[in-house]
Amino acid sequence: MRTSRARFWAAVALAAATVPSGLACIWDGDTLAAEVRHRGYLVLDALTGRFDRLPPEYYRKRYEIASERIAKDPSALAAYDNAAVACERLGRTDEAIDWMLKKQAAMEALPVHDRAARDDARYRFHANIGTFYAHRWVAGGAKRDDPDALAALDHLTKCMAINPEAHFGREVVQLGMIEWLNSERKQSLGDHLAERVMSSVPYAMDSSNNVLAEGLAGLVLLGAAWESVDVYNCMAHTLNFSFDSSLSFVAALRVEELLQSGKRPLDQSEGWRMTLDDAASFWEDQYKKRYRTELTKVYSQLRAAGDEYVRKRNEYVLARLAEGRHPDSDGGFWSDWTEPARVELPDRRALTQSQFALVQTLLAGGILAGVVILIVVASRVSRSRKRAR
C-alpha cells in the first residue's frame, strides 16, 4: 500500500506543480502585501511560524476604519472585505458573513463599467464568504452535508469558475479540504487532495513550485491551520515526493511538535503519517545521520526565529496603534519596519558538497604531502649518489 501511494504522490509532484507563490482564499487589505513578503519562502515560513499573527487591536481598528468608509461611500467594495475579514479574525464569523451579503447588495447596485473590476469583486466575494462558511461549519463540528458546508463548497466553486488561476490555482486545495471533511473520509486526506489538484490544475511538468504544498502553506498563513497535524502531514508527503526532502523533513518535525503538544489528526487512514524516518528515506545512508542532526538543529532555530518575528511585528504594530495609526489610513505605517534577517535552511546537496569538499581537501592534502615526501626522498638519494662518486 505504501509503495502504490508513494508512486501516486510522485506523479502528483511532477504533474501538479504550477507557477509562482501565492496564498489561500481569504482577501483583505493585507493579502497582496503578504504575497510579496513571503515570495520565495511561502512553504518555509508556514512550516516555521514566520508569518503575521496580529493582535486583536489591529483588526478592531481595521473594522472601525472600514465601517466608517462604507457609511460614507457604500460603493467602496474593498472596505466590505476589510470589515468582514476583521470580524472573522475577531471570531465574529456571523458578522463577517453579513458584511459579505452587504457587499453583494452593493455590487448589484453598481453600474457595470469595467468587467475585469466586476469579476475581481465577485471573485473576492465568493472567496471570502465561502471561507467564512467553511470556518463556521468546522467550528460547529463539521457535520456532513451541513448547510454551511454546502454553501462553502458552492461559493468556492464559483470563485474558481471566475478565476481558476487566482492565487495561482491554490483555492483548489481549500476546496479539496472541505470536500474531504464533508465525506466519509475513507480515502486519506493527502490522496484526496492530490487527486483534486491533478483534476483541476493545468499539467505543468517544467514548473518548479508545488501547488499542493504551497496551497497547504496558504491555509496556514491566511487560514486557521497553524496547529493542524493533517495539513503539515500532507505537506511532508507532497514535499517528499517532489524530491524536496529537506523541507519534507522539516514538515515532519512540525508534525512531531504538534503531536507532542497534544494535537491529533482527523485523518485516521492506514499509513497516514509521514514519519521522520519516511522523510529521510531518500537520503544516502552515509549522510543520513548528519542530515537529521543538522536539520533538527536548524528547525529549532527557525521556530525560535519565527516566534521572535511575531513578537517584534506585534510590538511594532501595537506601538503605532497606540498613536492612532493603522495601515488602512496611514500609508507610512510600515515605513520604519525592517524585516529581520532570515535563518536559512541548509540544502541537502550543500551538506553533501561540504562533506565532499572536506574529503577533497583531505585527499588533496594527502597527495601534496606525498609529493613533498617524494621530492625530499629523491633529493636525499641524489645527494647520497653525488657523495658516493
Residue pairs with C-beta under 8 A, 6 or more apart in sequence:
1 270
1 271
2 271
5 188
5 191
5 271
6 241
8 191
8 194
9 190
9 194
9 237
9 238
9 240
9 241
10 241
11 198
12 194
12 197
12 198
12 212
12 238
12 241
13 210
13 238
13 241
13 242
13 243
14 205
14 242
15 198
15 203
15 204
15 205
16 194
16 197
16 198
16 201
16 204
16 210
16 211
16 212
17 204
17 205
17 207
17 208
17 209
17 210
17 211
17 242
18 168
18 169
18 201
18 202
18 204
18 207
18 209
18 211
19 165
19 168
19 169
19 204
19 207
19 209
20 39
20 168
20 209
21 35
21 38
21 39
21 40
21 42
21 168
21 209
21 214
22 35
22 42
22 167
22 168
22 170
22 214
22 218
23 31
23 34
23 35
23 38
23 42
23 167
23 170
23 218
23 221
23 222
24 131
24 167
24 170
24 171
24 173
24 174
24 215
24 218
24 219
24 221
24 222
24 223
25 127
25 128
25 130
25 131
25 156
25 159
25 167
25 171
25 174
25 218
25 222
25 223
26 85
26 88
26 127
26 128
26 131
26 222
26 223
27 81
27 85
27 124
27 127
27 128
28 62
28 81
28 82
28 84
28 85
28 86
29 62
29 78
29 81
29 82
29 327
29 328
30 52
30 327
31 222
34 51
34 52
34 221
34 222
37 339
38 45
38 51
38 221
41 50
41 342
42 214
42 217
42 218
42 221
43 213
43 214
43 217
43 235
43 239
43 247
44 50
44 247
44 250
44 302
44 345
45 51
45 217
45 221
45 306
46 216
46 217
46 218
46 220
46 221
46 235
47 217
47 232
47 235
47 247
47 250
47 251
47 254
47 302
48 250
48 254
48 299
48 302
48 303
48 305
48 306
49 226
49 303
49 306
49 307
49 309
49 310
50 302
50 305
50 306
50 309
50 310
50 342
51 220
51 221
51 306
51 310
52 310
52 313
53 226
53 310
53 314
54 89
54 313
54 314
54 317
55 314
55 317
55 318
56 89
56 90
57 317
57 318
57 321
58 317
58 321
58 326
59 85
59 86
59 89
59 90
60 86
60 90
61 321
61 326
61 328
62 82
62 83
62 85
62 86
62 326
62 328
63 82
63 83
63 86
63 87
63 90
65 82
65 326
65 328
65 329
66 79
66 80
66 82
66 83
66 86
66 328
67 79
67 83
69 76
69 79
70 76
70 79
70 80
70 83
70 102
73 79
74 106
74 109
75 106
75 109
75 110
77 103
77 106
77 107
77 110
77 121
80 99
80 100
80 102
80 103
80 106
81 103
81 124
81 128
82 328
83 99
84 95
84 96
84 97
84 99
84 100
84 103
84 128
84 129
84 132
85 96
85 128
87 93
87 95
87 96
87 99
88 96
88 131
88 132
88 135
93 132
93 135
93 136
93 139
94 136
96 128
96 132
97 129
97 132
97 133
97 136
100 125
100 128
100 129
100 132
101 129
103 121
103 125
104 125
107 118
107 121
107 122
107 125
112 118
119 162
119 163
120 163
122 162
123 159
123 162
123 163
123 166
126 155
126 156
126 158
126 159
126 162
127 155
127 156
127 159
127 166
127 171
129 151
129 155
130 151
130 152
130 153
130 154
130 155
130 156
130 158
130 159
131 152
131 156
131 174
131 223
133 148
133 149
133 151
133 152
133 155
134 148
134 149
134 152
134 156
134 174
134 178
135 224
136 148
137 143
137 146
137 148
137 149
137 152
137 178
138 181
138 224
140 146
140 148
142 149
142 181
142 182
143 149
144 182
144 183
144 184
145 182
146 182
149 178
149 181
149 182
152 178
153 175
153 178
153 179
153 182
156 171
156 174
156 175
156 178
157 175
159 166
159 171
160 166
160 171
160 172
160 175
160 200
164 200
167 218
168 211
168 214
169 200
169 201
169 202
169 211
169 215
170 211
170 214
170 215
170 218
171 215
172 196
172 197
172 200
172 201
172 211
172 215
173 193
173 196
173 197
173 211
173 212
173 215
173 216
173 218
173 219
174 215
174 218
174 219
174 223
175 196
176 192
176 193
176 196
176 197
177 189
177 193
177 219
179 192
179 196
180 187
180 189
180 192
180 193
181 266
183 192
185 266
185 267
185 268
185 269
186 269
187 269
188 267
188 269
188 271
188 272
189 230
189 234
189 266
189 267
189 269
189 272
190 233
190 234
190 237
190 238
190 267
190 272
193 212
193 216
193 234
194 212
194 238
197 211
197 212
197 215
201 211
210 238
210 239
210 242
210 244
212 234
212 238
213 235
213 238
213 239
213 242
213 244
213 247
216 225
216 231
216 232
216 234
216 235
216 238
217 235
219 225
219 228
219 231
220 226
220 228
220 231
225 231
227 258
227 261
227 263
228 258
228 263
229 255
229 258
229 259
229 263
229 264
229 265
230 265
230 266
230 267
232 251
232 254
232 255
232 258
233 251
233 252
233 255
233 265
233 267
233 272
233 273
233 274
235 248
235 251
236 248
236 249
236 251
236 252
236 255
236 274
236 278
236 279
237 248
237 274
239 245
239 247
239 248
239 251
240 248
240 274
240 278
240 279
240 281
240 282
243 282
245 279
245 280
245 282
245 283
245 348
246 291
246 295
246 345
246 346
246 347
246 348
247 345
248 274
248 279
249 276
249 279
249 280
249 291
249 292
249 295
250 295
250 299
250 302
250 345
251 274
251 279
252 274
252 275
252 276
252 278
252 279
253 276
253 295
253 296
253 299
255 273
255 274
256 276
257 303
265 272
265 273
276 292
280 288
280 291
280 292
283 291
283 348
284 352
287 348
287 351
287 352
287 355
290 351
290 355
291 348
291 351
294 346
294 351
295 345
295 346
298 343
298 345
298 346
301 343
302 343
302 345
305 340
305 342
305 343
308 340
309 340
312 340
313 337
316 336
316 337
320 326
320 330
320 333
325 333
326 333
327 333
327 334
